[in-house]
């Protein structure tokens, strides 16, 4: 299911006998949906974040964010890798799209470092409730 939030799920789930496996919603550091993620996880449903790098027209701003760039420099990784790792540590699956082979490879290299609690909090503090697409 895609673009489902607490209110919609509370109405829908009692009407079905099979619990959905995955809910995919827009999730990135500027639009975090933390309460929705927690709610969905508590239902035993996996959360997948689409637009993990901010989405069309917003990626450069997010990748250039000072907080994210500083964390990336500390770990000797890219800003994209920091954002993907942040999602992973929040329990959010991300499948970033790219046609660039170098970016695809880089996107898979997020398992050999871990963000500290402080770094996670710094990224969490970036939330603007700024949704970049509406469906």
Secondary structure, 3 states (H helix, E strand, C coil): CECCCHHHHHHHHHHCCCCCCEEEEECECCECCHHHHHHHHHCCCEEEEECCCCCCCCHHHHHCCHHHHHHHHHHCCCHHHHHHHHHHHCCEEECCCCCCHHHHHHHHCCCCCCCCHHHHHHHHCCCCCCCCCCC
